[in-house]
Amino acid sequence: MTDRPHRDTIALEDARVLSQDAYPGDQRILRLAAPACARDARPGQFVHLRCDPRLALRRPLSIMRADPDAGSIELLYKVVGEGTRLLATRRPGETLSLLGPIGQPFAPHAERPRALLIGGGVGLPPMVFLADALRRAPPWRPFAILGSEVPFPFDLQPARHPIAGLPAEASAAMPLLDDWGVPNRLASRQGYPGCFSGYVTDLAEHWLAALDEAARAEVEVFACGPHPMLAAVADLARRWGLPCQVSLEEYMACGVGGCAGCVVEVRTPDGPAMKRVCVDGPVFAAEQVFFAA
């Protein structure tokens, strides 16, 4: 799981819609035939998709799954504006112009094999992609905590993999991750059955507190979700002395670094700098973008 230069791996292709499934909360899972993107995609990267010929600007969407053998990718998105509204009308057999994969992926470190994956809302896809990659690559042992304040885009099921130190109420899991053998738990403040009633960071606190010092020394945190959630995850990692990588979500125009419309302030050894989320990120070390008070 190593970082790679990204600029030579961005492909422009006409991606054929294979399926589009609707879920509660105006959520969709879109499966596309995009062999060039599927071949090179890494967890944490995204695609820049033209949702409809009538729209000039593309929309950035995180990759949830990539199957190089089938030449397909999956995207989870929520209908929130004109672009995603039009995207939701696309049907199997239609084609969409796609740029991808774009951006710097997550870069796990083998000396910290206990990967804590925290995803919130539309930040779930990179965590699913990362869990899939890590489960295939020993020595990593991922544990995922997923949160949502709208219905999850999958049926909840009783977790099959026990995790020490968690409240009894945290009993539900994502079926896909469970089937992969990846322990996971769900959090929400909406009272969904089997979900921990609170924030993802609260549930993570329970898990970290139950580990002994040697086990905690093997933990690395990865997160994607709304900005307040990422700030809370960065604070959690700082308090526990854990390395943490976050995937940022920003509005983008070009998606390939030309317009500089998605810049964020980043702390570097030489002082503050402005970095583009699309190509310098979207993955950054948490301490670079969330500064301690």
Residue, then its C-alpha position, 0 to 999 in steps of 0.5 A: m500500500t504505497d503512494r504513487p504519482h497521480r498525474d500519469t494515471i488520470a484517464l478520460e473515458d466514456a463510462r457506461v452505466l451498469s446499474q443505479d440503485a436507490y436507497p432511502g435518504d435520496q442516496r444512490i449507488l452507481r456502478l459504471a464500466a470504467p476499465a481504465c479507472a478501475r485498473d488504477a484506482r486506489p482508496g481515497q481517490f475520486v472521479h470527476l463525472r459529467c452528470d449530464p450533457r447539459l451541465a458544463l461542470r463535472r461533479p467529484l465523487s469518491i470511489m467506493r469500490a473498484d474491480p479491475d478484473a470486471g473493469s467496473i467502479e461503484l460510487l455512492y452519492k446523495v442527491v443534493g443539487e441539480g447535478t446529482r438530481l440529473l445523475a440520478t436519472r441516468r439509466p443502464g446503457e447510457t454513458l457518462s464522461l469520466l475523469g479518474p482516478i484523481g488525487q492522492p490515496f491513503a497511505p497505510h503504514a505496515e508498522r501500524p496494522r490496526a487500521l481504524l476506519i471512520g466514515g460519516g455520511v457520504g464519507l463512507p465510500p473511501m472507508v469501504f474501498l480502504a477496508d477492501a484493500l486492507r483485508r487483502a493485504p496482511p498485516w493490516r487488521p481494519f476495524a470500521i466505524l460508520g456513521s449516518e444521520v440519514p438511513f444507511p444505504f444498506d440493510l443493517q444486520p447483527a454484527r458477526h465479529p465481536i469487538a471488545g470494549l464497545p457498548a452493547e447497543a452497538s450491535a449492527a454492522m454493514p453486511l458487505l464489510d461483515d461478509w469480507g471479515v472486516p469488523n465494523r459497527l454503526a453510529s447514529r443519533q437517529g435511533y436506528p436499531g443496533c446503532f450506537s447512539g452518538y458520534v462516531t468519535d464517541l464509539a471510537e473512544h470506547w474502542l481505544a480505551a479498551l486496548d492496552e498500550a501495546a495494541r494502541a501503538e499499532v493503531e493508525v486512523f483514517a477518516c472521511g466525512p463532513h468537516p466537523m466530523l474530521a476535525a473531531v477525528a483529528d482531535l481524537a487522534r491527537r489526544w491518543g497520540l495516533p497518526c491520522q489521515v483524512s480525506l477532505e471534501e471540497y467544491m471543485a471546478c476542474g478537478v485536476g489542479g488547474c483552477a485552484g478553486c479547492v485550496v485549503e491552508v496546510r501546515t508544512p515544515d516551512g510554514p503555512a501553504m495553500k494546497r489543492v484538495c483535488v491533486d495535492g489531496p484529497v488525503f492529508a495528514a490530519e495535523q496538516v489541516f486541523f491545527a491544535a488550539 
